[in-house]
Structure formats: C-alpha cells, structure tokens
Amino acid sequence: MIKAVLFDFDGTLADTAPDLGHALNRQRIARGLTELPITQIRSVASAGARGLLGLSFNIKPGDDGYESMRDEFLDFYTQRLCHDTCLFPGVEALLNQMETMNLPWGIVTNKPARFTRPLIQILGLTQRVACVICGDETAHIKPHPEPLLAASNKMTVSPTHCIYLGDDIRDVQASLAAGMQPIVARYGYLGNDQPPETWGAHHLIDHPEELLAHL
C-alpha cells in the first residue's frame, strides 16, 4: 500500500533546463562560442553544473579551472533562477489528485537548497509539499539512499510504502537501496547512455498523471 510519493525535482517535477541552459550559454557566449540548443542541454540537465560544464567545455571536477567555471555558472543561474522554469504538463493535475486522496508527497533532490527552496516557493509548492530534502542537507547524495531515507523518516512513512519518481538512473539506484518503489519519469531528461528500461525500475511512465495508476 502506497502511503507517500517522493519526487526528484529537475526533470521530474519541474522543467528547469531552459534556465540552466541560459546560464551555460552565457558562459559560452562570453568565450566566443556558439550557443548549445536546449535539446542538447536537456539531456544532461539532471546532472547539474558538473554535467553541463562537462557537456559544454569538456571539463570535470578536479580539472584546472573547474571550480571557477562552476562558480560562474552558478552565479549566472542564480541571476535567472525561474524565468522559464515551470512544472511539467500534468504535474499540477497529479498533485491536485494526490492531495484529494490525502496522499502526502515530498521532494528529494541533489540540487542545493539555495536553488531548490526559492524555486519551490516561486512555483507555489511550499505550502503543499510535506517534505523537502536538498543535496546539501544530508551527508550523502543520490545514488546513496540516505536522502530518501531522511525524507521517509521526516514523513513518518516506511520506505516500503513510498514511491520515488525520478528521471535518472541514480534515482532508481537510490530508491532500490532505500527499499522504495522506483518509477521512471520517461518524459524527463533521462541523462544516461543506458535506456531507462534497463535501470531496474518497477514501472516507467510517459506522463505525470500515469502515476495515479500505481497509487
């Protein structure tokens, strides 16, 4: 019996890729490079600064200049945090239906709190969400199960009675390790070379409202 639903944020609840992409393309323009199309950016948006900087500049943590590039990217992102970001189509209807069912829902994301919590406020979710666990609020991030377990503990719901919906293989790995039921949002970013059908999720959905069939 499902007693709570937890959501990843970027690529699952909210389409944040346009604003992340704007910050990245600002960096490219400043360096005399052409802008990347949003379709290319979207595929790695769930990986945050690390994935986006790797895509655009072939630079990774530990490389010379990575930290300054990351800080610049995050500064640009902060300046335009929620210009084009919005809930995915169907998410609002899903949340309304879950609330009608008195089914609590929460957010577990690797995104730092300084970005996540303002976005949740702007999107009108602060008074509705039962629990928010951000990427800098636990000792480990996904694919480690700790953030999911922290959320289920805060909501006083056993992990075995929780669904976790996400769009990345790390979401499935974290969910399985926590003893939750992983479902893949196939409408999301899916930033992995392996097809989502091979990630080990219990189910895959193509639209947010399809989740209702699994509650």
C-alpha positions in Angstrom: 0.0 0.0 0.0 1.5 3.4 -1.1 1.3 6.0 1.7 3.6 8.7 0.3 5.2 9.7 -3.0 8.6 11.3 -3.3 9.7 13.2 -6.4 13.0 14.2 -7.9 12.9 17.9 -8.8 14.8 18.7 -12.0 13.4 16.7 -14.9 10.6 15.2 -12.9 8.5 17.9 -11.2 10.0 20.9 -12.9 11.5 21.6 -16.3 14.5 23.7 -15.2 16.6 23.0 -18.3 15.8 26.4 -20.0 17.2 28.5 -17.2 20.1 26.1 -16.6 20.8 26.3 -20.3 20.7 30.1 -20.3 23.4 30.2 -17.7 25.5 27.8 -19.6 25.1 29.6 -22.9 26.0 32.9 -21.2 29.3 31.3 -20.4 29.8 30.1 -23.9 29.0 33.5 -25.5 31.5 35.1 -23.1 34.1 32.8 -24.5 33.2 33.4 -28.2 31.4 30.1 -28.6 28.0 29.5 -30.2 25.0 28.6 -28.0 24.1 25.0 -27.5 20.5 24.0 -28.4 18.2 23.4 -25.5 17.6 19.8 -26.8 21.3 19.0 -26.2 21.3 20.7 -22.8 18.2 19.0 -21.6 19.7 15.5 -21.8 22.3 16.3 -19.1 20.4 18.9 -17.0 19.7 16.5 -14.2 23.5 16.2 -13.6 23.6 19.9 -12.7 26.8 22.0 -13.1 29.0 19.0 -13.3 27.2 17.5 -16.2 26.5 20.8 -18.0 30.1 22.0 -17.8 31.3 18.6 -19.0 29.0 18.8 -22.0 29.9 22.4 -22.9 33.6 22.7 -22.0 34.7 19.1 -21.6 35.8 20.0 -18.0 35.3 17.9 -14.9 35.8 18.3 -11.1 39.5 18.3 -10.3 40.5 19.9 -13.6 42.3 23.2 -13.6 39.7 26.0 -13.7 36.7 23.8 -12.9 35.8 25.4 -9.6 35.9 29.0 -11.1 33.8 27.8 -14.1 31.3 26.2 -11.7 31.1 29.2 -9.5 30.5 31.5 -12.6 27.8 29.1 -13.9 26.0 29.1 -10.5 26.2 32.9 -10.3 24.6 33.2 -13.7 22.0 30.6 -12.8 21.1 32.5 -9.6 20.5 35.7 -11.6 17.9 34.0 -13.7 16.6 31.2 -11.5 13.0 30.9 -12.5 12.5 32.8 -15.8 11.4 29.9 -18.0 11.3 27.1 -15.4 7.8 25.6 -14.9 6.1 22.4 -13.7 5.9 19.8 -16.4 2.5 19.5 -18.1 0.3 17.2 -16.0 2.2 17.7 -12.7 -0.3 20.2 -11.3 -3.2 17.8 -12.0 -1.3 14.9 -10.5 -0.5 16.9 -7.3 -4.2 18.0 -7.0 -5.4 14.5 -7.3 -2.9 13.2 -4.7 -4.0 15.9 -2.3 -7.6 15.0 -2.9 -6.6 11.4 -1.9 -4.8 12.8 1.2 -1.6 11.3 0.0 1.4 13.3 1.2 4.2 14.0 -1.2 7.8 15.2 -0.9 10.8 16.3 -2.9 14.3 14.7 -2.7 16.9 16.3 -5.0 20.6 16.6 -5.3 20.1 20.3 -6.1 21.4 22.5 -3.3 18.9 24.2 -1.0 19.8 27.7 -2.1 18.3 27.0 -5.5 15.7 24.4 -4.7 13.8 26.2 -1.9 13.4 29.5 -3.7 12.2 27.6 -6.8 9.6 25.7 -4.8 8.4 29.0 -3.3 8.1 30.7 -6.7 6.3 27.6 -8.2 3.8 27.8 -5.4 4.6 24.5 -3.8 6.0 25.5 -0.4 2.7 25.2 1.5 1.8 21.9 -0.3 4.9 19.8 -0.1 5.2 17.6 3.0 9.0 17.3 2.9 12.0 18.7 1.0 15.5 17.1 1.2 18.1 19.0 -0.8 21.5 17.9 -2.0 23.4 19.7 0.7 21.2 18.7 3.6 22.5 15.1 4.1 26.0 13.7 4.3 25.4 11.8 1.0 23.5 12.5 -2.2 21.8 10.1 -4.6 22.5 7.4 -5.7 23.1 6.9 -1.9 19.8 6.1 -0.2 20.4 8.5 2.8 18.4 11.4 1.3 15.4 9.2 0.6 15.5 7.6 4.0 15.7 11.0 5.6 12.6 12.0 3.7 10.6 8.9 4.7 11.7 9.4 8.3 10.6 13.0 8.2 7.2 12.0 6.8 7.0 9.0 9.3 6.2 6.7 6.4 8.1 3.3 6.0 10.2 3.3 2.8 8.4 0.2 1.7 5.2 2.3 1.4 6.9 5.0 -0.7 7.2 5.5 -4.4 10.1 7.5 -5.7 9.6 9.1 -9.2 12.7 10.3 -11.0 14.3 10.7 -14.4 17.9 9.5 -13.8 19.4 6.1 -13.1 20.7 7.5 -9.8 17.1 7.9 -8.7 16.4 4.3 -9.4 19.6 3.2 -7.6 18.8 5.3 -4.6 15.2 4.1 -4.4 16.1 0.5 -4.6 18.8 0.9 -1.9 16.3 2.6 0.3 13.7 -0.1 -0.1 11.3 2.1 -2.0 9.4 1.5 -5.2 11.2 3.3 -8.1 9.3 4.6 -11.1 11.0 6.4 -14.0 9.6 9.6 -15.5 10.3 8.9 -19.1 9.1 12.4 -20.0 12.1 13.8 -18.1 15.8 14.3 -19.0 17.0 10.7 -18.9 20.6 11.8 -18.9 22.3 8.4 -19.2 23.7 6.3 -22.0 21.7 3.3 -20.9 18.0 3.2 -21.9 15.7 3.7 -18.9 14.1 0.3 -19.5 17.4 -1.2 -18.2 17.7 0.8 -15.0 15.7 -1.7 -12.8 12.7 0.5 -12.1 9.4 -1.1 -11.2 7.5 0.9 -13.8 8.0 3.7 -16.4 5.5 6.4 -17.1 5.3 8.8 -20.1 3.1 11.4 -18.4 2.9 12.5 -14.8 -0.8 11.6 -14.4 0.1 8.0 -15.3 1.5 7.7 -11.8 -2.1 7.6 -10.4 -2.4 4.1 -11.7 0.3 3.0 -9.3 -1.1 4.6 -6.1 
